[in-house]
Amino acid sequence: MSLDSPFARKLSTFVTLSGNDLTVLSDLHRRRRRFLSGRDMMSQGEANQAAYILASGWVCYYVLLRNGAKQIVEIQVPGDFLGLRSVLFRTSDQSITTITEVEASEVLARDLLDAFSSTPRLATAVLWAASRDQAMMAEHLVGMGRRDAAQRLAHFILELAARLILVGQGSKSRFACPLTQYQLADVLGISAVHVNRVLRELRVAGMMTFRDGHVTFEDFDRLVVYADFDIAYLDHGGPLLR
């Protein structure tokens, strides 16, 4: 496997991957699957489900309530490991559905255990990735409780930018974003009308524009200050394990 793959690039943030690590990673990618947009890859409540390494496309985690309502709780982008808990828990606690067409590698529980036995360094890197996801969820909770809608949206957009820059799919100028305003509203806990209003305010202020499936930053640094965005919680500072 090449270091240019999104998953390898992401894990390289924490650990310097050796030739053996890359060989084991390559083995995890042997079962490649494609999913159309709007399809569930994993269903809440089902047992013995596989996990996935997302190679291309965007997906979201959602929770299905008893009354049939859905709540998006997380957006995943290329390089992310999907459904790790589904291979550790007895049943999946969330569903995963595709936002765009997706290519992903199916990873069974035995694949993961074999990989971790072969290279504990890789296991540590995957644990780092899972810990980073937990840090993002904590930051989202802070946003819900302590940031107004405009700051919350700006912070989330900057977080997406940072995640995509890490895997070579974005920049401080722009990135492709397939999310609808309704999906943004759901994950941020505000109305779609409010999302539209906030996006207009940020555009008029000359900080960012979200149009035609792309986010464009007119003044990235000012948006960082406005959102009080501190990238430290994402831990993108470079390998800690060499």
Residue pairs with C-beta under 8 A, 6 or more apart in sequence:
1 8
1 22
1 23
1 25
1 26
1 29
2 8
2 22
3 9
3 12
3 17
3 22
4 168
5 25
5 29
5 55
5 79
6 54
6 55
6 56
6 78
6 79
6 167
6 168
6 169
7 25
7 53
7 54
7 55
7 79
7 81
8 17
8 22
8 25
9 79
9 166
9 167
9 168
10 79
10 80
10 129
10 166
10 167
11 17
11 25
11 122
11 125
11 126
11 128
11 129
12 239
13 128
13 166
13 235
13 236
13 237
13 238
13 239
14 124
14 125
14 128
14 129
14 235
14 239
14 240
14 241
15 21
15 121
15 122
15 124
15 125
15 128
15 239
15 240
15 241
15 242
16 239
16 241
16 242
17 25
17 121
17 122
17 125
18 119
18 121
20 118
20 119
21 119
21 121
21 122
24 115
24 118
24 119
24 122
25 115
25 122
27 111
27 115
28 53
28 105
28 107
28 111
28 112
28 115
29 53
29 55
29 105
30 105
31 105
31 106
31 107
32 55
32 103
32 104
32 105
32 106
33 52
33 103
33 104
33 105
33 106
34 101
34 102
34 103
35 41
35 57
35 98
35 101
35 102
35 103
35 104
36 98
36 101
37 98
37 99
37 100
37 101
37 102
38 97
38 98
39 97
39 98
40 95
40 96
40 97
40 98
41 52
41 59
41 82
41 83
41 96
41 97
41 98
41 102
41 104
42 49
42 50
42 52
42 82
42 83
42 86
42 92
42 94
42 95
42 96
43 49
43 92
43 95
44 63
44 64
44 92
44 93
44 94
44 95
45 91
45 92
46 91
46 92
47 90
47 91
47 92
49 83
49 86
49 87
49 92
50 83
50 86
50 87
50 106
50 107
50 108
50 109
51 81
51 82
51 83
51 84
51 86
51 87
51 106
51 107
51 108
51 112
52 81
52 82
52 83
52 96
52 104
52 105
52 106
52 107
53 80
53 81
53 82
53 104
53 105
53 107
54 76
54 77
54 78
54 79
54 80
54 81
54 82
54 102
54 104
55 78
55 103
55 104
55 105
56 78
56 102
56 103
57 78
57 98
57 99
57 100
57 101
57 102
57 103
57 104
58 75
58 76
58 77
58 78
58 98
58 99
58 100
58 102
58 178
58 179
59 75
59 76
59 82
59 96
59 97
59 98
59 99
59 102
60 72
60 73
60 74
60 75
60 76
60 96
60 97
60 99
60 183
60 187
61 72
61 73
61 74
61 76
61 94
61 95
61 96
62 70
62 71
62 72
62 73
62 94
62 95
62 96
62 97
63 70
63 71
63 73
63 93
63 94
63 95
64 70
64 95
65 71
70 186
71 186
72 183
72 186
72 187
73 94
73 137
73 187
74 133
74 136
74 137
74 187
75 99
75 160
75 179
75 183
75 187
76 82
76 96
77 160
77 163
77 164
77 167
77 169
78 164
78 167
78 169
79 163
79 166
79 167
80 129
80 133
81 126
81 129
81 130
82 96
82 104
83 92
83 96
84 126
84 130
85 92
85 93
85 94
86 92
87 107
87 108
87 109
87 112
88 109
99 178
99 179
99 183
100 178
115 122
115 123
116 122
116 123
116 126
121 241
124 241
125 241
128 235
132 234
132 235
135 233
135 234
135 235
136 159
136 233
136 234
138 233
139 155
139 159
139 233
140 156
140 187
143 151
143 152
143 155
143 156
143 188
144 152
144 189
147 155
147 227
147 228
149 188
149 190
149 194
149 195
149 198
150 198
150 201
150 202
150 226
151 226
151 227
151 228
152 188
152 189
152 190
153 184
153 188
153 190
153 195
153 198
153 199
153 202
154 202
154 207
154 208
154 223
154 226
154 227
154 229
155 227
155 228
155 229
156 184
156 187
156 188
157 177
157 208
157 210
157 215
157 223
158 223
158 224
158 227
158 229
159 229
159 234
160 170
160 175
160 177
160 215
161 170
161 171
161 172
161 175
161 215
161 217
162 231
162 234
162 236
163 170
163 234
164 170
164 175
165 171
165 172
165 175
166 236
169 175
169 176
170 176
172 217
172 220
173 216
173 217
173 220
174 214
174 215
174 216
174 217
175 214
175 215
176 213
176 214
177 210
177 213
177 214
177 215
178 213
181 192
181 195
181 196
181 199
182 192
184 192
184 195
185 191
185 192
185 194
185 195
188 195
190 198
199 209
199 210
202 208
202 209
202 223
203 209
203 210
206 218
206 219
206 222
207 217
207 218
207 219
207 222
207 223
207 226
208 215
208 216
208 217
208 218
208 219
208 223
209 215
209 216
209 218
210 216
217 223
223 229
